[in-house]
Amino acid sequence: MKKKDSTKSFWYLAAIGALIIIILMIVSAVLQVGEHLTAIHPHAPYVFYILVFLLVYLLIIRPIMIILFSPTFSIDTTLDNNPKKEYKVLKKAADRLLDQGLPETFETMLKDAYRDPINLRNALNTTYNKHVKKKMNQVIRNHAKTVMVSTAISQNGRLDFITVIVVNIRMIKELVVLCGFRPSYKNLAKLVINVFTTALIAEGLDNLNISDILPQSTMNMLADIPLIKPIMSSVVEGMSNALLTLRIGIVTRKYLFDDSYEVTKEKIRFGALVEAAKHLPLVIADGLSIFPKTIMNIFKPKTKNEEELDN
């Protein structure tokens, strides 16, 4: 018990530390911009600070509050061998899904099974895995595409840092709302560390040198194309950030689902990375549509069907 408590305390303290560093980095970036605005008008910085505060509240603070005040629950309960002892939790889970609105098939299934714990467990298991999981995967892919495009275009390390923070927090919030429950505080603390680490990586990728990634023969072939090198660096940077965002989204989903065959943290981490790599081609194919066709043809992978990925 003491070991468990000390582990929890470690993650809580690490998460609080990461949040403090995130806040300090954002404040530092905001103050730098504010100083430059003084040259335009003495009151310009104050207007800017008010706008930033409103954006921080809407894009960061409010989503975090929604996550924290959501009830905790593990979908692993739906796989419990003794559903009678968890009957109240199962009914609560069913009520939340029904309130959100479901396709008629799943809604009927849950209502028909509502009065029997075993049938309700099975109905919930089917609903989460056949419907909710697919919707969650779509949310994860959409946010990964946003990160990919935003960080590929921005070309500013600190802006990439803030973008990754904002998009990942919103993604976790949407997954929690969609599922109806949040991960445990310990797992939320781990997610904070994941988001912070990913944001730092995104900031560091601003100095990415494409020559260190692609073979020299490819670089020689593309050398005559104007502006190709910086564009390719941007695309690779965006794809890297998209992969990391996919991983965070999948880890969040796994914390919520707590799949019975992936109970250890090592399996969750490895499984999330493997699954993220499977989703990445679909995100890239969608995200590259805004780039020139020459770039698209270089990077565009063979995409898999969404149904194939979500099953």
N, C-alpha and C positions, 0 to 999 in steps of 0.2 A: 504493500500500500504506500509506504514512504517513497519507494522508488518511482511509483506511478505519479505521486504528487510532485516529486522533484522534476520529473520529465515534463509534466504539465507546466510547472513554474518556469522551466527553461524556455519552452516554446512561447509562453505568454510574454516573458521579458524580452525575448528576441524579437517578437512581433511588435511590441511597444517601441523598442529601440529602432526597428526598421521604419515604423510610422513617424517617429520623431525626425529621423534623417530625411525621410520623404518630404515632410513639412518644411524642414529647414532648406532643402534644395529648391523647393517650389518658391518659398519666400525670397530666397537669394535671387532666383531668376526674375521674379516679379519686381524686386527693388532695383535691379539693374535696368530693366526696361523703364521703370518709373523715373530714374535719374536722367535717361535720355529724353524723356518726354518734357522735362523741365525746360529744355531749350525751346520747345514749341510754345508752351504757355505755363505760367506758374501753377494754375489749377489743374492742368492736364493729368499729372500723376494721380491726384485724388480721385478724379473720375475713373481713371484706369484701375485704381485699387478697389473701388466700389464694384466695378464690373467683374474684376477677378474674384472678389469675395462671393458675388452671386453665382459665378460659374463654379467655383470650388464647392459651394453649398449644393448646387444642383447636380454636379457631375461626380462629386466625391463623398461629401458628408451625408447627403440624403440617401444615396445607395447603401452606404455603410450602415446607417441607422436601420434601414429596411432589413438588411441581412441580420444584424445583431438582434433585432426584436422579433424575428421569425422564430417559430417553435423548432426545437431540434428533433430530429427523427432520422432513423436509418431504414432505408428500404429493405435492408437485410431482414427486418422483422417480417416482411411478407414471405420470407422463405423459412420462417421458424418452424421447427418440428412440432411445437405445441402451440398452435395459434390461439387456443382458448384463453391462455394466460395473457395474451397481448390483444385480446378482442377489442378493448376500448381504443387502443392505438390504431388498430386496423380500421375501425369505424371513423375515427378522426381523419385518417389518411383518405378514406373513400369520400368523406364529406368535402374535403378540400378539393379533390379532383372534380367532383360533381359541380361544385360552385364555380370552378373555372370554365366549365363547359367542355364536353367531350363529344367525339363522334357518336352517333346513335348506338352503334354496336357495343362500344365499351360502356356507355352510360347504362344501357339495358342490362349488360352483364353484371355491373356493380350493384345495380338496384335489386336484381334477382338474387344476388348472393349475399345481400346485406345482413340478413338475419342468421346466417350460419358462418361461424368463424373460419372453418376450413375452406368452404367455398369462397368466402370473401378474401382469404389469403391468396387463393389461386387466381381469383379475378383481378386482384390488385397486382399480382406478379405479372399477369398477362398484359394489363393496361400499362404498367410502367415500362415493360420491356418492348412491347409492340407499338406503343404510341408515344408516351412521354419521352422515352430515350431518343426517338427519332427527332422530336421537336427540339430536344436539348442539343443534339448534334448539329442541327441546323443553326441554332443560336451560336454555338461555338464556332462554326465555320464562318458565319457572317462577321463576327467580331475579329476573327483571324484575318479575314480579307481587309477589314477596316485598318487593322494595324499594318498589314503589308503595304497597302496603298499609301497610307499616311506617312509612314517612316521612309518609304522609298522616295516620296516627293519632298519631304521637309528638308533633308540634308542639314539638320541641326541637332546635335547630340542631346542638348537639354530639352528641346521640344519633343524629341523622340522619347525621352525619359518620361515626360509628363503625359504624352499620348498613350504610352503603354500602361501607365498607372491608371489613367481614366478609363480606357477601353476595357482593361481586365477587371476592374472593380465593377463596371456596369455589366460585364458578362457574368460575373459571379452572382450579382444581384438578380439578373434575369433568370439564371438557372435556378436560384433559390425560389423565386416567385413562381416559376413554371412548375417546379416540383412541389411547392407548398411548404417546404421545410428547409432548414439550414444544416450544414455539418456541425459537429461538436465544436466548442470553443477551441479545443486543442487543434483540431484540423483546420479551423479558420486561421489560427495563428500560423500554421504551416503554410497556408495559402498566401498569407501576407508576406512571408519570407520569399515564397516563390515569385510573387508579383514584383517585389522589390529587386530580387536578383535578376529577373527578366528585364526590368526597366534599366538596370545598370548595364546589362549586356547590350541593350538597344542603344544606350548612350555611347558605349565603347565602339559599337559597329560603325559609327559615323566616320571613323578613320580607316575603314576597311579598304584594303588594297586588292583589287580584283586579280592582279597578277599573281598573288599568292594562292589563289584558288584554282584558276583555270590553267591548263597546261600551256607551255610556251607556244606550241604549234597552233593552238586555237587563238592565242593573242596575236600571233603573226598574221593569221588569216584575217582577223578583224581590225588590224592596225590601220588600214586605209579608210575605214568607215568613219566619217566625222562624228565626234562626240560620243562614240560607242562606249568608250571605257567608263566615263562617269555614269552613263545611263545603266550599264550592266552592273556597276558597283551598287547603284541604288536599288536595282531589282533584287540582287543577291541579298542585300541588307534587309529589304522588305520581306523576302522569303524566310530568312533566318528568324526574324521577329514573329512572323506568322506561325512558324513551327513551335516556337516557345509559347505563344498564346494558345495554340491548339492543345499543347501539353497541359497548361494550367486549367483550361476548360475541361479536359478529360479527367484530370485528377479531381477536380471539383465534383464532376458527375460520379466518379468512382467513390468519393467520400460519401456522397448521398446514397448511392446504390449499395456500396459496400458488398460487392459481388461475393457470394459464398466461396467461389473458387479463387478469389484474389484478396485474401484477408491480410497478408503481410505487406508492410510498407514497401519492401523491395519489389514485390510482384506488382503492386499498384504503380510504382514509379516506372518500372520497365515496361509494363503493359501500356501505360499512358504514352510513353515515347514511341512505342511500336505503332499504336493506334493513330497517334498524331501524324506519323510519317505516312500512314495510309490515307489520311484525310487531306494532307498537304497538296497533292496534285490537283484535287478538285478546287481548293482555295486559289492555287496559282492560276489555273485555267480561267477562273472567274475574275481574279484581280488583274491579270495581264491584259484584259480587254481595253484598259485605258492607255496602254503603252503602244508605241509604234509597232507595226506588223513585223518589222525586222527583228525586234527584240522578242516579240511573242513567239516567233518561229524557233528562236534559239532555245528558249526556256520551256515552252509549252509542252507539258507531259501528256501521256495517254491517260485520260481521266477514267476513273471507275464510276459505275453507277451508284447513286446515293443509296439506293435500296441495299446494294451489296455491302456498303460500308456500315450501315446502321443495323444490319442483322447480326 
